[in-house]
Structure formats: C-alpha cells, structure tokens
C-alpha cells in the first residue's frame, strides 16, 4: 500500500457506476455526487485496541521494578496472548461458512510468512525487554516512538510508501523528540544506575524500535503478496477473521521461540522462587503476568488490524500515540520523574503525530477532489456522445 488512504466502499462507489449506466438525459440532470473518504469501522476498532493495550508496557515495567528478571519470560508476555483469539476465530469461521471457508482461512504461504515474521518479532520483543529492564517506562516509551521513523523508511524501501511534506515532518519530529533525551540522560536514569547501564538500555530500546519498524512493513508485504483470494472475495478487503488468524500464527511462532529461550536459560525452574520474592507478593506476581499478556495481545491485535485495513505506517503512528498514555501511567503508578527533557520530547512527538493527521486529512481532500473531477469528466463525455 503506497499511501494511507481509505478506499471507497461499494456503497460509496455506487454513484460512479450509476452515472456510467444512466441515460444521457439523466446524466445531464444529475450533478456528479461528491466522493467522500472516511476510515472504516475496523480501522477505528483497531486503533481503540491499540490504546486499550497501553497497559502492556506499564505492567512489563512493574514486573521489572518489583524484582522480575526473566528476559525471555518478559518477551513471551508480549506475544503469548494469542490463545485468546482461538474462540472468536472459530466462531467467525463457523458463522461465515456460507461464504466459503477457503476464502476465510489463511493461505498456506501467508501462514508460513506469518510464522517467520512471528519468530522475528519475538527477537524484537526480547530486545525491548532488555531496554525496559534498564530504563523508566516514560523514557523507554519515548525511545520506542522512534519506530515510526524506522517504519516509514522501511515502508518507503519495501512497500513504496509515498511521503507527503506532513508525513515527512512527522517522521522528523518523532525522531528528534527521543533524541532530546540523549542530550541529558541523567534525568531519565534510575537512582544509583550507572551511565553504562543507562546507555546500554538506551541503545537496546532503539534497536527494538528498528526491529519493530522492519516487521510492520514486512507484514504488509506478506498480506499483499500471499493474501490474495479467489472469486468475489478477491475484490474486497480481507475480513477481520484474517487479522485474528495472522496475529494468532505470529503469536504462536513467537511463543515457541521464547519457550525455547526459557528452557535454555532454566527460567521454568526459577519462576517459583522469583514469585516468592516478588515485591508485590506471589499472587500479584502471577496476576501481573496474566494481565500483561492480555494487554499486549490487545495491542498486537490492534496493530495487525491497522496493517491489514490501512497500512504499516498508520500502525507505527498509533504506537507513537501510546507515548502520552505511557508517560501519564508511569508518573501516576510508578512515581517516575517527569522533567524538562521528557516534556520537550513529549511535545515534539505529539506535534509530529498532529502533523501526520493533518497531512492525511489534506491528502484525502485532494484525492476526493480528483475523484469528483474524474466523475464530472465522465459525465461530460456521456453528454457529448449523446445523439
């Protein structure tokens, strides 16, 4: 997908087809209907899931702040909630069986690509866990916002993304914002934390952002290349059950990678002792793990929905939107310091997001005007061709 533009639904495209089939007399009397563009309900729903999943990074930081040390476990929490999707997937397939199950189940090549990308995403989650262990939530959230810049670059190279002045400005601002933190890192450092530990976590979080920025366009490419369907279903966007299946396959593959890492590091044997010494208590230890996995699953499902129904860059932008939520949650629940550099970085990041939204609105308006001009030209050609 070269740009983030909502395609017109069949109902929105109906005036065009009617104009082509009506008689010249009626074409003369009927003015061209304006073509409007609006985000689909699936895009809005997916964006809401991303926002609801903001608790995932918070609970992951809670795990580390109160004595958690298992990196592969923390990485698995970010992708292991996929079993929650099995019931809605089965229900959706059963209710839509009259449309043909072949057009609803993932094609084998797409499932294979999703498995490979899921394993790669598990590596990104592991690197992010490394950074989250060393940095406050507010700092790691600001650094993770740079993934939108990596997503834009990789989308330009892989998907053929079209840059507008507004989207380019958004990428620049979203990159400069976290860079402000690098000027004075002492403000984002835990008490007693060495400079080496801080900078190691700083670089690890940036690396996680780069890996995530690469995965998003690759998922989009896999959906376009291997997600083709046959019959009437090939002419409409894929149903939401496809989104859930993609997320389930990626989550299952990534979970296998993390389980192997946990087995190698003997994490299974260490979990009971870690739960016993957890700062919030043994029961809360397991509750934190469970709800963290659920929150991350909602976040991942929303991201997958945005990639499938819109584009990978929009998914990256929505991840950056989590920044103010993470800042607020970190200050309220973890009592993290919010100082000048973080405030400047937050303002720049929100400015970049606002620039992106304004640019997308202007781009859709221009495209709507072009569609109206094309419709008017077709109507004029019909009038000239009339006897």
VOGU-3710 file (C-alpha; in Angstrom, 3 decimals, decimal comma):
1> xxxxxxxxxx> 0,000/0,000/0,000  1,691/3,114/-1,186  -0,260/5,557/0,930  -2,689/5,599/3,792  -5,945/6,421/2,102  -9,295/4,830/2,833  -10,654/3,239/-0,281  -14,251/3,904/-1,134  -16,687/1,200/-0,132  -19,093/-0,314/-2,694
11> xxxxxxxxxx> -21,809/1,949/-1,405  -19,559/4,968/-1,857  -18,606/3,881/-5,355  -22,235/3,351/-6,383  -22,798/6,884/-7,726  -19,954/6,416/-10,187  -21,364/3,185/-11,614  -24,841/4,672/-11,822  -23,515/7,706/-13,667  -21,915/5,443/-16,256
21> xxxxxxxxxx> -25,071/3,378/-16,818  -27,794/6,090/-16,751  -29,147/7,634/-19,881  -27,558/10,851/-21,271  -30,637/12,820/-20,332  -30,455/11,721/-16,715  -26,695/12,224/-16,719  -27,272/15,829/-17,765  -29,757/16,436/-14,998  -27,898/14,702/-12,198
31> xxxxxxxxxx> -24,838/16,537/-10,877  -21,814/14,430/-10,001  -22,058/13,091/-6,480  -19,186/14,070/-4,196  -16,845/11,250/-3,226  -16,106/11,166/0,463  -13,463/9,234/2,281  -13,693/8,061/5,858  -11,908/5,470/7,974  -13,623/2,098/8,195
41> xxxxxxxxxx> -15,048/0,786/11,433  -12,323/-1,865/11,518  -9,643/0,843/11,443  -11,327/2,698/14,300  -11,789/-0,532/16,260  -8,137/-1,488/15,746  -6,964/1,952/16,868  -9,039/1,600/20,046  -7,460/-1,804/20,734  -4,006/-0,216/20,499
51> xxxxxxxxxx> -4,979/2,415/23,063  -6,561/-0,143/25,402  -3,363/-2,186/25,195  -1,354/0,660/26,741  -1,318/-1,301/29,997  1,095/-3,827/28,468  4,267/-1,688/28,715  3,188/-0,462/32,163  2,788/-3,977/33,601  6,051/-5,065/32,000
61> xxxxxxxxxx> 7,820/-2,236/33,831  6,006/-3,254/37,037  7,403/-6,765/36,589  10,984/-5,479/36,383  10,571/-2,798/39,062  9,491/-5,309/41,708  12,131/-7,960/41,195  11,364/-9,691/37,883  14,494/-10,649/35,948  13,485/-13,264/33,327
71> xxxxxxxxxx> 14,012/-11,672/29,915  12,624/-14,498/27,789  9,560/-14,643/30,036  9,012/-10,908/29,646  9,434/-11,258/25,883  6,902/-14,091/25,801  4,384/-11,964/27,695  4,342/-9,586/24,738  3,208/-12,272/22,273  1,750/-15,206/24,231
81> xxxxxxxxxx> -1,860/-13,980/24,485  -2,785/-15,468/21,102  -4,860/-18,382/22,551  -7,479/-15,762/23,458  -8,171/-15,453/19,718  -8,979/-19,118/19,114  -12,607/-18,889/20,254  -13,526/-15,776/18,200  -11,700/-17,243/15,189  -13,698/-20,482/15,367
91> xxxxxxxxxx> -16,960/-18,586/15,872  -16,230/-16,261/12,921  -15,350/-19,160/10,629  -18,487/-21,061/11,630  -20,798/-18,070/11,123  -19,244/-17,211/7,747  -19,030/-20,753/6,393  -21,667/-19,956/3,742  -19,173/-17,594/2,055  -16,655/-20,370/1,549
101> xxxxxxxxxx> -14,128/-21,445/4,150  -11,329/-21,384/1,555  -11,629/-17,597/1,346  -11,526/-17,226/5,144  -8,649/-19,488/6,202  -5,126/-18,137/5,756  -3,446/-19,367/2,565  -0,532/-21,722/3,353  2,117/-19,315/2,053  0,697/-16,445/4,107
111> xxxxxxxxxx> 0,606/-18,636/7,218  4,246/-19,596/6,626  5,249/-15,958/6,191  3,367/-15,062/9,385  5,232/-17,776/11,301  8,618/-16,467/10,137  7,660/-12,888/10,981  6,373/-14,019/14,372  9,747/-15,556/15,198  11,455/-12,359/14,088
121> xxxxxxxxxx> 9,048/-10,280/16,172  9,925/-12,393/19,219  13,521/-11,210/18,832  12,283/-7,619/18,779  10,293/-8,262/21,970  13,373/-9,741/23,658  15,474/-6,696/22,783  12,694/-4,414/24,030  12,643/-6,366/27,311  16,371/-5,719/27,672
131> xxxxxxxxxx> 15,820/-1,991/27,326  12,752/-1,941/29,586  14,752/-3,608/32,330  17,197/-0,681/32,472  15,000/2,334/31,659  11,954/4,007/33,239  8,685/3,457/31,386  8,454/7,120/30,337  11,951/7,030/28,820  11,540/3,704/27,027
141> xxxxxxxxxx> 8,175/4,862/25,633  9,778/7,999/24,191  12,561/5,949/22,610  10,155/3,365/21,244  8,316/6,178/19,447  11,271/6,311/17,034  9,979/3,093/15,482  7,624/5,203/13,359  10,690/6,709/11,653  12,104/3,229/11,029
151> xxxxxxxxxx> 8,682/2,086/9,811  8,494/4,994/7,381  11,977/4,306/5,987  11,383/0,577/5,605  7,904/1,188/4,168  9,478/3,529/1,602  12,083/0,905/0,665  9,871/-2,196/0,820  6,274/-1,101/0,234  6,827/2,026/-1,859
161> xxxxxxxxxx> 5,310/4,479/0,623  4,542/7,955/-0,696  5,887/10,717/1,531  3,992/13,986/1,833  5,507/17,114/3,438  3,348/16,487/6,507  4,275/12,822/6,913  7,952/13,662/6,406  7,660/16,404/9,024  6,004/13,913/11,393
171> xxxxxxxxxx> 8,839/11,427/10,958  11,446/14,128/11,641  9,695/15,361/14,786  9,130/11,837/16,081  12,839/11,226/15,632  14,058/14,480/17,187  11,841/14,035/20,257  13,628/10,986/21,676  16,969/12,459/20,629  16,378/15,205/23,202
181> xxxxxxxxxx> 16,659/12,536/25,882  20,134/11,663/24,662  21,386/15,182/25,342  20,911/14,869/29,095  20,456/11,213/30,013  20,799/11,771/33,735  17,172/12,846/34,031  15,920/9,506/32,781  18,193/7,356/34,905  17,138/5,299/37,893
191> xxxxxxxxxx> 18,645/6,260/41,253  22,042/4,613/41,574  22,078/3,417/37,967  25,400/3,701/36,146  25,806/5,635/32,933  26,855/2,454/31,109  23,671/0,649/32,139  21,551/3,601/31,037  23,196/3,900/27,632  23,024/0,145/27,092
201> xxxxxxxxxx> 19,276/0,229/27,725  19,014/3,339/25,552  20,623/1,575/22,569  18,674/-1,648/23,162  15,352/0,204/23,062  16,351/1,986/19,849  17,325/-1,396/18,363  13,932/-2,824/19,387  12,239/0,127/17,679  14,236/-0,551/14,499
211> xxxxxxxxxx> 13,310/-4,244/14,501  9,631/-3,449/15,075  9,814/-0,840/12,312  11,055/-3,536/9,941  8,436/-6,129/10,918  5,429/-3,885/10,238  6,125/-3,280/6,501  7,066/-6,947/6,049  3,668/-7,967/7,427  2,025/-5,586/4,967
221> xxxxxxxxxx> 4,031/-7,051/2,082  3,097/-10,596/3,137  -0,601/-9,680/3,241  -0,471/-8,136/-0,232  1,661/-10,847/-1,839  0,299/-14,016/-0,248  -3,142/-12,970/0,968  -4,907/-12,953/-2,400  -8,256/-14,711/-2,519  -10,419/-16,104/-5,285
231> xxxxxxxxxx> -13,880/-15,173/-6,507  -15,783/-12,134/-5,226  -13,712/-12,077/-2,015  -10,663/-11,015/-4,019  -12,217/-7,609/-4,687  -12,889/-6,588/-1,078  -10,631/-6,070/1,972  -9,949/-9,244/3,950  -12,379/-9,973/6,796  -11,355/-9,391/10,390
241> xxxxxxxxxx> -11,002/-13,121/10,939  -7,934/-12,882/8,707  -6,460/-10,285/11,042  -7,024/-12,568/14,029  -5,510/-15,554/12,240  -2,415/-13,579/11,267  -1,961/-12,463/14,863  -2,530/-15,989/16,183  0,048/-17,543/13,838  2,635/-14,850/14,573
251> xxxxxxxxxx> 1,983/-15,150/18,299  2,277/-18,945/18,259  5,561/-18,866/16,348  6,995/-16,173/18,596  5,889/-18,054/21,711  7,760/-21,154/20,558  10,949/-19,086/20,179  10,538/-17,617/23,681  9,784/-21,020/25,219  12,997/-22,376/23,742
261> xxxxxxxxxx> 14,887/-19,433/25,234  13,251/-20,003/28,617  14,221/-23,684/28,524  17,831/-22,834/27,694  18,026/-20,229/30,484  16,252/-22,534/33,010  13,514/-19,951/33,543  10,869/-22,583/34,314  12,775/-23,784/37,368  13,377/-20,206/38,549
271> xxxxxxxxxx> 9,753/-18,994/38,335  8,561/-20,294/41,750  11,455/-18,650/43,598  11,006/-15,415/41,643  7,296/-15,374/42,503  8,093/-15,919/46,184  10,449/-12,925/46,299  8,337/-10,622/44,090  7,856/-7,211/45,667  4,046/-7,216/45,338
281> xxxxxxxxxx> 3,535/-10,773/46,562  3,235/-14,188/44,971  -0,405/-13,851/43,930  0,141/-10,438/42,360  3,172/-11,830/40,551  1,021/-14,205/38,547  -1,713/-11,599/38,108  0,824/-9,175/36,636  1,994/-11,842/34,180  -1,548/-12,772/33,116
291> xxxxxxxxxx> -2,855/-9,239/32,640  0,341/-8,151/30,938  -0,097/-10,917/28,355  -3,748/-9,912/27,821  -2,863/-6,232/27,400  -0,086/-6,954/24,933  -2,444/-9,203/22,960  -4,971/-6,392/22,581  -2,167/-4,075/21,485  -0,811/-6,558/18,944
301> xxxxxxxxxx> -4,255/-7,339/17,555  -4,914/-3,633/17,062  -1,593/-3,188/15,272  -2,308/-6,147/12,995  -5,748/-4,740/12,211  -4,282/-1,364/11,245  -1,711/-3,005/8,967  -4,368/-5,136/7,269  -7,102/-2,494/6,990  -4,903/0,580/6,415
311> xxxxxxxxxx> -1,092/0,461/6,271  2,025/-0,299/8,288  2,838/3,414/8,724  -0,534/4,078/10,344  0,186/1,187/12,715  3,534/2,773/13,574  1,881/6,139/14,147  -0,645/4,576/16,536  2,195/3,005/18,514  3,620/6,514/18,888
321> xxxxxxxxxx> 0,225/7,663/20,180  0,777/5,385/23,187  3,523/7,767/24,271  1,388/10,253/26,270  -0,529/7,385/27,861  2,700/5,684/28,900  4,026/8,966/30,297  0,907/9,505/32,403  0,737/5,897/33,602  4,430/5,900/34,512
331> xxxxxxxxxx> 4,142/9,098/36,558  0,919/8,039/38,343  1,572/4,376/39,118  5,372/4,136/39,133  6,104/7,640/40,512  8,614/8,349/37,739  10,099/11,818/37,368  8,765/13,935/34,516  11,258/16,722/33,861  12,162/19,221/31,150
341> xxxxxxxxxx> 13,819/16,927/28,560  10,915/14,469/28,749  8,430/17,316/28,399  10,179/18,668/25,295  10,367/15,181/23,796  6,668/14,634/24,504  5,655/17,937/22,868  7,732/17,188/19,763  6,259/13,707/19,490  2,672/14,919/19,825
351> xxxxxxxxxx> 3,413/17,682/17,322  4,650/15,072/14,875  1,513/12,995/15,330  -0,715/16,048/14,789  1,249/16,883/11,632  0,683/13,391/10,308  -3,077/13,524/10,950  -3,394/16,941/9,291  -1,422/15,746/6,275  -3,578/12,661/5,873
361> xxxxxxxxxx> -6,731/14,768/6,048  -5,389/17,162/3,402  -4,305/14,257/1,179  -7,749/12,660/1,344  -9,366/16,001/0,474  -7,156/16,357/-2,615  -7,916/12,809/-3,723  -11,655/13,383/-3,213  -11,452/16,461/-5,449  -9,637/14,443/-8,111
371> xxxxxxxxxx> -12,347/11,776/-7,964  -15,028/14,432/-8,374  -13,214/15,880/-11,388  -12,908/12,438/-12,980  -16,615/11,781/-12,393  -17,535/15,146/-13,896  -15,374/14,412/-16,957  -17,081/11,046/-17,468  -20,477/12,742/-17,259  -19,361/15,361/-19,793
381> xxxxxxx> -18,131/12,642/-22,170  -21,545/10,954/-21,956  -23,262/14,230/-22,829  -21,007/14,753/-25,861  -21,613/11,176/-27,012  -25,388/11,563/-26,796  -27,172/11,844/-30,222
//
